Amino acid sequence: MGNEIIAVIDIGSYKITAAIGSKYNGEWTITGYGESPCIGFKKDMIYDVKACVKCIQSALAQAESQVGIKVNQIFVGFSGGNITSTNKVASINIPQSQKFVNYKDVDLVTKACQQKISSQELEIIHTTTRDYAVDGSWGISDPIGKKCSRLDMEAHIIHGQANAVQNLYQALKQAEIHAAGVFFIPYVLAYQLLEPVEKEIGTILVDIGGSTTGLCWFHRGKPWMTYTIPIGSEHVTSDLAIGLRLPISDASEVKINYGLQEMDVIGEAVEITAKSTMHNRKVSSKLIRDIIEARLQEMVDWINFSIKEYGQGLKPAEMVITGGGSKLVGLEEFFSMSANMPVRKIDYNNHAEKLPIDAGISSTFMEYVADNLQKDCEQENKLLFNLKSSLKNVIDRFSS
């Protein structure tokens, strides 16, 4: 697969999407897109590998047929899966004969951080550098070429339950997909969508999905906490279905149409038409709001608990909400009051013709992959330059 083509698969709560993109005029454009119902999942975790394989293959086949090619490597994103994170610090000694830090040293200190996640029940998804120190002096963004005797690294390590992650890898293998990388989507969204100043001052991104909600909190420009809470927008729908005695499809309509919007008269009755029976009913608008607020308050309580439990005494300065569940009317105001911090909503929807509006997440994922591939290429070029320079110095030494 050429450098100017990227293929991604996003495994969500309700559907699996596949997108193939090409670069035109400096921007990535989706040229092939496919989607399939997300069968074989429960709370964003695979319980039926065979069913999941068929869904993945169906979505990818649709995307490949539109562009007329078969992709060889694919970047896979997912949400849910009981994801948590840990910040770890490790150090290694630099041999006196070596003097300068090289890429091998960075790899060794990274593995030293990862080894501190020793539980066999956990599988590492991402390892991201937060900071480096040479001889105890922190604040080093790139230690390569620095002269020191000790190299320290603080890493943000995102991990999930080993069985759940291994089931995902098994499904990809059975679908005959060569995964060039597996990524946690809420982290990808925070990395791509948060502004640099937001990452610096401390902002938590809340990605509200169907059955789970992903959190990713950036602090001082780097990820500080990543977490999944077991509540999503479908829980709000279920509560409305039970509380109002409606089918799920009708409860979803009520959630979308009314949300948390203020009525002109408190307790004003609204007329609901049950599509399954075509009967009209009047329901108190206050009851609708109370049902929705109760579940959303539980979500905010989970977010506050996560911040307190994993924030190491810190608190984010603001919150950014996104995802399909963030479309609820009045959600920004409710979260701002309940979480006691400024809240804004990010719309990453796709606005290109002939593509679903929610294909925007595939575009965002694609841009993240492209950015990181470029950084890897630049790092390889830098390494090659350093090797050539070292070789030239050796040749010059023997020639003189």
MOHU-V798661 format. One record per residue. N is the residue number from 1. RES is the residue in one small letter. PHI is phi in degrees with one decimal (999 if undefined). Layout:
# MOHU-V798661
n;res;phi
N;RES;PHI
N;RES;PHI
This chain:
# MOHU-V798661
n;res;phi
1;m;999
2;g;-70.8
3;n;-68.6
4;e;-94.8
5;i;-130.7
6;i;-130.6
7;a;-118.3
8;v;-132.9
9;i;-126.8
10;d;-116.4
11;i;-99.9
12;g;-106.5
13;s;-72.2
14;y;-107.7
15;k;-151.7
16;i;-110.3
17;t;-117.4
18;a;-126.6
19;a;-139.5
20;i;-119.6
21;g;-125.7
22;s;-127.4
23;k;-97.7
24;y;-127.3
25;n;52.7
26;g;81.7
27;e;-123.0
28;w;-86.4
29;t;-125.1
30;i;-74.3
31;t;-108.4
32;g;-141.0
33;y;-143.1
34;g;-145.5
35;e;-147.2
36;s;-147.5
37;p;-58.0
38;c;-87.8
39;i;-101.6
40;g;99.9
41;f;-118.1
42;k;-144.9
43;k;53.2
44;d;63.7
45;m;-121.8
46;i;-76.0
47;y;-119.4
48;d;-132.4
49;v;-63.0
50;k;-62.2
51;a;-65.2
52;c;-63.4
53;v;-59.2
54;k;-61.8
55;c;-66.9
56;i;-62.3
57;q;-64.1
58;s;-65.0
59;a;-62.6
60;l;-67.2
61;a;-61.1
62;q;-62.3
63;a;-65.9
64;e;-66.2
65;s;-66.7
66;q;-73.5
67;v;-103.1
68;g;73.8
69;i;-135.4
70;k;-111.8
71;v;-80.0
72;n;-97.2
73;q;-135.8
74;i;-135.4
75;f;-98.0
76;v;-112.9
77;g;-118.0
78;f;-148.4
79;s;-126.9
80;g;73.3
81;g;75.7
82;n;52.6
83;i;-80.1
84;t;-136.5
85;s;-143.6
86;t;-143.2
87;n;-100.2
88;k;-125.6
89;v;-120.9
90;a;-140.8
91;s;-141.3
92;i;-135.9
93;n;-91.4
94;i;-97.2
95;p;-56.6
96;q;-61.2
97;s;-67.9
98;q;-87.0
99;k;73.5
100;f;-114.0
101;v;-73.4
102;n;-122.6
103;y;-66.1
104;k;-63.9
105;d;-64.3
106;v;-62.7
107;d;-64.1
108;l;-66.6
109;v;-71.4
110;t;-65.0
111;k;-65.6
112;a;-64.6
113;c;-66.1
114;q;-64.2
115;q;-65.9
116;k;-77.4
117;i;-93.8
118;s;-91.5
119;s;-67.6
120;q;-73.2
121;e;-84.9
122;l;-114.6
123;e;-122.5
124;i;-76.9
125;i;-100.2
126;h;-129.6
127;t;-129.1
128;t;-117.8
129;t;-73.9
130;r;-95.4
131;d;-165.1
132;y;-123.0
133;a;-136.9
134;v;-115.4
135;d;52.4
136;g;86.8
137;s;-96.4
138;w;-83.9
139;g;93.5
140;i;-96.7
141;s;-77.2
142;d;-139.3
143;p;-83.9
144;i;-58.9
145;g;87.3
146;k;-76.5
147;k;-91.8
148;c;-165.4
149;s;-108.6
150;r;-144.0
151;l;-118.5
152;d;-111.9
153;m;-141.0
154;e;-106.1
155;a;-120.1
156;h;-100.1
157;i;-111.4
158;i;-98.4
159;h;-141.9
160;g;-138.5
161;q;-62.7
162;a;-57.6
163;n;-62.2
164;a;-65.5
165;v;-68.0
166;q;-65.0
167;n;-63.1
168;l;-64.6
169;y;-60.4
170;q;-65.2
171;a;-64.0
172;l;-63.9
173;k;-64.8
174;q;-67.9
175;a;-80.6
176;e;59.2
177;i;-108.6
178;h;-88.0
179;a;-80.0
180;a;-73.9
181;g;-177.3
182;v;-120.3
183;f;-132.0
184;f;-88.7
185;i;-58.8
186;p;-57.6
187;y;-66.1
188;v;-59.5
189;l;-63.9
190;a;-63.8
191;y;-62.2
192;q;-88.3
193;l;-96.3
194;l;-73.6
195;e;-72.2
196;p;-53.0
197;v;-67.8
198;e;-67.4
199;k;-64.6
200;e;-74.3
201;i;-77.2
202;g;108.7
203;t;-133.9
204;i;-105.1
205;l;-92.8
206;v;-116.4
207;d;-100.4
208;i;-87.8
209;g;-98.5
210;g;-75.4
211;s;-110.5
212;t;-139.2
213;t;-128.7
214;g;-96.8
215;l;-117.4
216;c;-145.6
217;w;-110.2
218;f;-98.3
219;h;-144.8
220;r;53.8
221;g;83.6
222;k;-130.5
223;p;-63.9
224;w;-112.6
225;m;-148.8
226;t;-131.0
227;y;-158.7
228;t;-122.0
229;i;-112.1
230;p;-83.9
231;i;-135.0
232;g;-142.2
233;s;-66.8
234;e;-69.1
235;h;-69.2
236;v;-64.3
237;t;-61.5
238;s;-63.1
239;d;-61.9
240;l;-66.1
241;a;-62.4
242;i;-73.5
243;g;-66.2
244;l;-103.5
245;r;55.1
246;l;-125.1
247;p;-63.2
248;i;-56.3
249;s;-62.6
250;d;-71.8
251;a;-62.8
252;s;-64.7
253;e;-62.1
254;v;-62.5
255;k;-59.7
256;i;-70.2
257;n;-74.6
258;y;-112.8
259;g;52.5
260;l;-108.9
261;q;-66.6
262;e;-79.5
263;m;-90.0
264;d;-63.6
265;v;-123.4
266;i;-61.8
267;g;83.3
268;e;-58.3
269;a;-82.6
270;v;-115.9
271;e;-94.1
272;i;-117.2
273;t;-105.4
274;a;-78.6
275;k;-65.2
276;s;-68.9
277;t;-115.4
278;m;62.9
279;h;-95.5
280;n;-93.3
281;r;-136.6
282;k;-105.6
283;v;-129.2
284;s;-64.3
285;s;-63.4
286;k;-65.9
287;l;-63.3
288;i;-59.6
289;r;-65.1
290;d;-62.5
291;i;-64.2
292;i;-66.5
293;e;-61.9
294;a;-59.7
295;r;-72.0
296;l;-65.9
297;q;-64.1
298;e;-63.2
299;m;-63.5
300;v;-62.8
301;d;-62.1
302;w;-63.3
303;i;-61.7
304;n;-62.8
305;f;-62.6
306;s;-61.5
307;i;-63.0
308;k;-68.7
309;e;-75.2
310;y;-114.5
311;g;-81.6
312;q;53.4
313;g;86.5
314;l;-97.1
315;k;-140.9
316;p;-64.4
317;a;-80.5
318;e;-154.7
319;m;-125.6
320;v;-120.3
321;i;-108.1
322;t;-155.4
323;g;93.5
324;g;-59.9
325;g;-73.6
326;s;-80.7
327;k;-78.6
328;l;-60.0
329;v;-62.4
330;g;84.1
331;l;-67.7
332;e;-59.0
333;e;-64.9
334;f;-65.2
335;f;-63.7
336;s;-62.6
337;m;-71.6
338;s;-74.3
339;a;-90.7
340;n;57.6
341;m;-158.2
342;p;-62.0
343;v;-132.9
344;r;-133.9
345;k;-108.4
346;i;-107.2
347;d;-105.4
348;y;-106.2
349;n;-61.5
350;n;-84.0
351;h;-119.1
352;a;-77.1
353;e;-70.6
354;k;67.1
355;l;-131.5
356;p;-59.8
357;i;-63.9
358;d;-86.2
359;a;-73.3
360;g;-60.8
361;i;-65.5
362;s;-66.9
363;s;-63.6
364;t;-63.6
365;f;-62.3
366;m;-62.4
367;e;-65.1
368;y;-61.9
369;v;-61.6
370;a;-61.2
371;d;-60.3
372;n;-75.1
373;l;-64.5
374;q;-64.8
375;k;-64.4
376;d;-62.9
377;c;-64.8
378;e;-63.3
379;q;-67.0
380;e;-64.0
381;n;-64.4
382;k;-65.6
383;l;-63.8
384;l;-62.3
385;f;-61.6
386;n;-64.5
387;l;-65.6
388;k;-64.2
389;s;-64.9
390;s;-65.3
391;l;-64.6
392;k;-64.2
393;n;-63.7
394;v;-65.0
395;i;-63.8
396;d;-62.8
397;r;-64.6
398;f;-77.8
399;s;-80.2
400;s;-82.0
